[in-house]
Every structure is written in C-alpha cells, then in structure tokens.
C-alpha cells in the first residue's frame, strides 16, 4: 500500500553528492565521453535529465534502460529516463526514449504511462499507449491514476482499461476497487458519466458499488444523482475504439508535425550560418521537408478516415426513430437501447422498433 498524489520537484542532490559531468551538465561536450554510463549517488545517469536538447539525448542513448537505485525528488527507485520525461511532460523526449525503455516499471510497479496519466499529460500518454493494460503492484492501471487526480482527457484516452479491479488495498480503497468507484469517491462527475456505462454494478472486495461510495465517501450531489439508478448491465470497453485509435494517431502525428517544423526551422537557420557546409546542410533540409510533407499527407488521410468513422459511429448511436438524437433509453423487457428519451414516449405501451416486443417500461442510460 502506498500514498497517492504526484511526485514533483526539481530540487538537486545532497550537499556531498559527487557530480559526474554527463549526469548533471551534459552541455560540456565530447570531453566527457569517458563518463557516459556513469551514475551519481542516486543512481541517475545523464539521460535522466529530459530537459536537455534532443541532440544530447541521441548522443546519450547508450544509457537507455538504466534505472535509479534510490529515491530521488519524490520518485522511487527503479525510475527510468522515460518515466521522468513522462512525469515532467516532455513529449519529444518521450518519443526518443520510448523504443528503448517501453514497459519498464519502478519499485512500485508503475510505468511511464501511469506517471503521464497521473499528471494529466495527454501528449505523453498518446506516445506511451503501448503500455496500456499494465497494472502496478497494487493492481492500479493508468486509467485509475488519471481518475485519482481528475484528468478527464486522459480518462477518455484510456477507456480500453475499464473493468479492471485493484488487487490490493491502496490510497484508502479496498482491493477490487474500480476506476468508477474511485471517481465516485473522489467526486469527479464528468468522469463518473464517462465510466458508468462500462463499470456500473461492479463491487469492491467489501461488496460496495460506486453508488455506495458516492453516498458514504463522496461529497458531490451531482455524482450521487448520476449513480442513483446505477444498474448492472455493462457495455464492453469503448464501442468506438476504432475512432479513439484514429484520434490517437492524429494527435501523435500533430506532435510529430510540430517537432519536424521546429527541426526544419532550426536547420534552415543553421544553413544560413554554415557557408562552409552548404551541400550537406541542404540535404538535411530536403530530408526534413520530405518527412514533413509525408507527415502532413498522413495527417490529412487520417483526418478523412476519422471523419468517416465518426459519422459511422454517430449512425450506430443515433435513435432509430428520429435519426437525430442519441440513443439513451433502455426498453424492457427486451433490453434494446435503440431510441432517445423523446421518442421513448412514443413507444411506451407500444412495441420495440427492433424486435416488436411489447414495451413494459423504459430506463434512461448514459452512453
């Protein structure tokens, strides 16, 4: 069991710590090559300083995969450079290091994705989506850590992790707790509304549902109202997962696009100053321009596909009667969700438009 909350800080080392040139001052240059791979007293290498420029990151990738050996600035032993970059929101650095450190865990079993989700860093979380589905030593997922701090955008990104339950007591929650239970307890109404269709009715190891936690532990009247009619019929993780995946690709390309633009601008400036190497610099500029054009074309193509899939998703979730409003009413006893609350009035004492079963009652649901 461990305490929640984010670990932050930029403080330095103890007064007597011996500094290695690359571990603390990577700008010194090639004279310090003999110390690549060395650690300071916290076990950190130079790669654990994500604020250094991208060229230095490439230069120091021989240190990738190493982990700290002691607590440092609130981060536990086992912390990697990728985790620090995710924690401090350096998406460009995350992109460099991710292939080398993907899936590594710190002493608490947390991954870089969990640290990004805990802090609400969506750009980093997008780049770390390959770590989705992993759990820390208490069974918490990245989705749960996003819920813990109320980061709604990260929750939307991580809906594929719904339905997972904690394996240990942690942060005041018993084992078996779900992301919805945590959202109810922490009084995050927008997140409760997102998670309700996927986790309603699930219980923790003490037999308590999200509704119970909202009434006994939470403080939001809006959350209690949302959970007042908590049912047990759940949807599978993310009906629109293909749309979500496309949005992830678009966002990732947007990040890469900006990175390439900055790189291109930097190279053009350098070209003006480097008259002694015009040919080599021109080739680099041309290469960046080609990559930028390909990236922009992929972006345009993905956006077209995203728009198409979004329209298809809307068709799936639109009322079959008025073809305008979203489906939000469960018809009983056939349990079809095919009409909106407005059109549901027309079907009361009538028949289900899909199976023609007589409608006995209706229930408002949140999709």
C-alpha positions in Angstrom: 0.0 0.0 0.0 1.3 3.5 -0.8 0.1 7.1 -0.7 -1.4 8.7 -3.8 -0.6 12.1 -5.3 2.0 13.1 -7.8 5.7 13.2 -7.1 7.0 16.6 -8.1 10.1 18.7 -7.6 13.1 20.0 -9.4 15.4 20.1 -6.4 19.0 18.9 -6.7 21.1 16.5 -4.8 22.6 16.3 -1.3 25.4 18.6 -0.3 28.0 16.0 -0.6 26.9 14.3 -3.8 29.8 13.7 -6.3 28.8 15.0 -9.7 29.7 13.4 -13.0 29.9 15.7 -16.0 27.3 13.9 -18.0 24.9 13.3 -15.1 24.4 17.0 -14.3 26.0 19.1 -17.0 25.6 17.4 -20.4 26.3 20.6 -22.3 30.1 20.2 -21.7 30.5 18.2 -24.9 32.8 15.5 -26.1 35.5 15.9 -23.5 33.3 13.9 -21.1 32.7 10.8 -23.3 34.7 8.6 -20.9 31.9 9.1 -18.3 28.9 8.1 -20.4 27.1 5.4 -18.5 28.2 6.6 -15.0 25.7 7.2 -12.3 25.5 9.7 -9.5 24.8 8.8 -5.9 21.0 8.5 -6.7 21.8 6.0 -9.4 20.8 8.6 -12.1 22.5 8.8 -15.4 22.7 11.8 -17.7 19.8 10.5 -19.7 17.6 11.1 -16.6 17.7 14.9 -17.4 14.9 15.1 -20.1 15.2 18.9 -20.3 18.4 18.6 -22.3 18.1 19.1 -26.0 17.3 16.3 -28.5 20.8 16.1 -29.9 22.2 15.3 -26.4 19.5 12.6 -26.0 20.6 10.9 -29.2 24.3 11.1 -28.0 23.4 9.5 -24.7 21.1 6.7 -25.8 23.8 4.2 -24.7 22.4 4.9 -21.1 18.8 3.9 -22.1 17.3 1.2 -19.9 19.1 2.1 -16.7 17.1 2.8 -13.6 17.7 4.8 -10.4 18.8 2.9 -7.3 17.5 5.3 -4.6 14.6 7.7 -4.0 15.1 11.0 -5.9 12.9 14.1 -5.8 9.9 12.0 -4.7 10.4 9.4 -7.4 11.1 5.9 -6.2 14.0 3.6 -7.0 13.7 2.0 -10.4 12.8 5.2 -12.2 13.9 5.5 -15.8 14.6 8.5 -18.0 11.3 7.7 -19.9 9.4 7.9 -16.6 10.9 11.3 -15.7 10.1 12.6 -19.2 6.5 11.4 -18.9 6.2 12.8 -15.4 7.5 16.2 -16.4 5.7 16.4 -19.7 8.5 16.3 -22.3 6.7 14.5 -25.2 9.6 15.0 -27.7 11.9 13.3 -25.2 9.4 10.5 -24.6 9.3 9.9 -28.4 13.1 9.5 -28.4 13.4 7.1 -25.4 10.2 5.1 -25.7 11.5 2.3 -28.0 14.4 1.7 -25.6 12.5 1.8 -22.2 8.9 0.7 -23.0 7.3 -1.4 -20.3 9.8 -0.9 -17.6 8.5 -0.5 -14.0 9.8 1.4 -10.9 9.9 -0.1 -7.4 6.1 0.4 -7.1 5.4 -1.3 -10.4 4.4 1.9 -12.1 5.1 2.6 -15.8 5.8 5.8 -17.7 2.2 5.8 -18.9 0.9 5.7 -15.4 3.1 8.7 -14.5 1.8 10.6 -17.5 -1.8 9.7 -16.7 -1.3 10.7 -13.0 -0.1 14.1 -14.1 -2.6 14.6 -16.9 0.0 14.8 -19.7 -2.1 13.7 -22.7 0.6 14.3 -25.3 3.0 11.9 -23.4 0.2 9.4 -22.8 -0.5 9.2 -26.5 3.1 8.3 -27.2 3.0 5.7 -24.4 -0.1 3.8 -25.4 1.8 0.6 -25.9 1.9 0.3 -22.1 -1.9 0.3 -21.9 -3.3 -2.6 -19.8 -0.4 -2.9 -17.4 -1.0 -2.8 -13.6 1.2 -1.6 -10.8 2.0 -3.7 -7.6 -1.5 -2.8 -6.2 -3.3 -3.6 -9.4 -3.9 0.0 -10.3 -3.9 0.9 -14.0 -3.0 4.2 -15.8 -6.8 4.8 -16.1 -7.1 4.6 -12.3 -4.2 7.1 -11.8 -5.9 9.5 -14.2 -9.1 9.2 -12.3 -7.3 9.7 -9.0 -6.3 13.2 -10.0 -9.4 14.0 -12.1 -7.7 14.2 -15.5 -10.7 13.8 -17.8 -8.9 13.9 -21.1 -6.5 11.1 -20.0 -9.5 9.1 -18.9 -11.1 9.4 -22.4 -7.8 8.2 -23.9 -7.6 5.2 -21.6 -11.2 3.8 -21.8 -9.8 0.5 -23.1 -8.7 -0.2 -19.4 -12.2 -0.1 -18.0 -13.4 -3.2 -16.0 -10.0 -3.8 -14.3 -10.1 -4.0 -10.5 -7.3 -3.2 -7.9 -5.7 -6.3 -6.4 -4.5 -4.6 -3.1 -5.7 -2.0 -0.7 -4.3 1.3 -1.8 -4.9 5.0 -1.0 -7.9 4.2 1.2 -9.6 1.9 -1.4 -10.0 -1.8 -0.8 -9.0 -4.4 -3.2 -11.5 -4.9 -6.0 -12.0 -1.1 -6.4 -12.7 0.1 -10.0 -12.0 3.3 -11.7 -15.7 4.2 -11.4 -15.6 3.6 -7.7 -12.6 5.9 -7.4 -14.3 8.6 -9.5 -17.4 8.4 -7.2 -15.3 8.5 -4.1 -13.2 11.5 -5.4 -16.3 13.3 -6.7 -15.5 13.7 -10.4 -18.9 13.9 -12.1 -17.7 14.2 -15.6 -15.5 11.1 -15.2 -18.3 9.2 -13.5 -20.5 9.8 -16.5 -17.8 8.5 -18.8 -17.2 5.3 -16.9 -20.7 4.5 -15.8 -21.8 2.5 -18.9 -18.7 0.3 -18.6 -18.4 -0.4 -14.8 -21.8 0.1 -13.3 -22.7 -2.5 -10.7 -19.2 -3.7 -10.1 -18.3 -4.2 -6.5 -15.1 -4.0 -4.4 -13.9 -6.7 -2.1 -16.2 -5.3 0.6 -19.3 -5.7 -1.6 -19.7 -1.9 -2.2 -20.6 -0.3 -5.5 -19.8 3.1 -6.9 -23.2 4.2 -5.7 -22.4 3.2 -2.1 -19.0 5.1 -2.3 -20.8 8.2 -3.6 -23.3 8.2 -0.8 -20.9 7.3 2.0 -17.5 8.7 1.0 -18.0 11.3 -1.7 -19.3 14.8 -1.4 -20.7 15.6 -4.8 -24.5 15.8 -5.1 -24.1 15.6 -8.9 -22.2 12.3 -8.6 -24.9 10.9 -6.3 -27.6 11.8 -8.8 -25.7 10.2 -11.7 -25.3 7.0 -9.7 -28.8 6.9 -8.2 -30.0 4.4 -10.8 -26.7 2.5 -11.1 -27.5 -0.7 -12.9 -25.7 -3.9 -13.6 -25.8 -4.1 -17.4 -22.4 -3.0 -18.8 -21.0 -2.2 -22.2 -17.8 -3.7 -23.4 -14.8 -1.4 -23.4 -15.2 1.5 -25.8 -17.8 0.8 -28.5 -16.0 3.4 -30.6 -12.4 2.1 -30.1 -11.6 2.4 -33.8 -12.5 6.1 -33.7 -10.4 6.6 -30.5 -7.5 4.8 -32.1 -7.7 7.1 -35.1 -7.8 10.2 -32.9 -4.7 8.9 -31.1 -2.9 8.6 -34.5 -4.0 12.1 -35.5 -2.8 13.6 -32.2 0.5 11.7 -32.4 1.1 13.0 -35.9 0.3 16.5 -34.7 3.1 16.2 -32.1 5.5 14.8 -34.7 4.4 17.5 -37.2 5.3 20.3 -34.7 8.6 18.6 -33.9 9.5 18.4 -37.6 8.6 22.0 -38.2 10.8 23.1 -35.4 13.6 20.9 -36.7 13.2 22.3 -40.2 13.3 25.8 -38.9 16.4 25.1 -36.9 18.2 23.6 -39.9 17.3 26.5 -42.2 18.7 28.9 -39.6 21.8 26.8 -39.3 22.2 26.6 -43.1 22.4 30.4 -43.4 25.3 30.4 -40.9 27.1 27.4 -42.2 28.5 28.6 -45.5 31.3 26.1 -45.2 29.0 23.1 -45.5 26.1 24.2 -47.8 25.7 20.9 -49.6 25.4 18.7 -46.5 23.0 21.1 -44.8 20.9 21.4 -48.0 20.5 17.6 -48.0 19.3 17.7 -44.4 16.8 20.4 -45.1 15.5 18.5 -48.1 15.2 15.3 -46.0 13.2 17.2 -43.3 10.9 18.8 -46.0 10.2 15.3 -47.4 9.4 13.9 -43.9 7.2 16.9 -43.2 5.3 16.5 -46.4 4.7 12.8 -45.7 3.6 13.5 -42.2 1.2 16.2 -43.4 -0.3 13.8 -46.0 -0.7 11.1 -43.4 -2.4 13.6 -41.2 -4.8 14.6 -43.9 -5.6 11.0 -44.7 -6.1 10.1 -41.1 -8.4 13.0 -40.6 -10.5 12.0 -43.6 -10.8 8.4 -42.2 -11.5 9.8 -38.7 -14.4 11.9 -40.1 -15.8 8.9 -41.9 -15.6 6.7 -38.8 -17.0 9.4 -36.6 -20.1 9.6 -38.9 -20.4 5.8 -38.8 -20.2 5.9 -35.0 -22.9 8.6 -34.9 -25.1 6.4 -37.0 -24.6 3.5 -34.6 -25.6 5.6 -31.6 -28.5 7.6 -33.1 -32.1 7.0 -32.3 -33.7 4.7 -35.0 -37.0 6.7 -34.9 -36.0 10.4 -35.2 -32.5 9.7 -36.6 -31.3 12.9 -34.8 -31.0 12.4 -31.0 -28.6 9.9 -29.4 -29.9 6.6 -28.1 -30.3 6.9 -24.3 -33.2 4.7 -23.3 -33.3 1.0 -22.5 -36.5 -0.7 -23.4 -37.7 -3.5 -21.2 -38.0 -6.5 -21.2 -36.2 -6.9 -24.5 -33.2 -4.7 -23.2 -32.7 -3.0 -26.6 -31.1 0.5 -26.5 -32.4 1.9 -29.8 -34.3 5.1 -29.1 -33.9 8.5 -27.5 -35.8 9.6 -24.4 -38.1 11.8 -26.5 -39.1 9.0 -28.9 -39.3 6.6 -26.0 -42.6 8.3 -25.0 -44.0 7.1 -28.3 -43.0 3.5 -27.6 -44.5 3.5 -24.1 -47.2 0.8 -24.1 -46.2 0.1 -27.7 -43.6 -2.2 -29.2 -39.8 -2.2 -29.6 -38.9 -0.8 -33.1 -36.3 -3.6 -33.5 -37.8 -6.8 -32.2 -41.5 -5.7 -31.9 -41.6 -7.0 -28.3 -44.3 -5.1 -26.2 -42.6 -2.4 -24.1 -43.4 -2.6 -20.4 -41.0 0.1 -19.1 -38.1 2.3 -20.1 -34.8 3.2 -18.3 -32.6 6.3 -19.1 -29.0 5.3 -19.6 -25.8 7.2 -20.2 -23.6 6.2 -23.1 
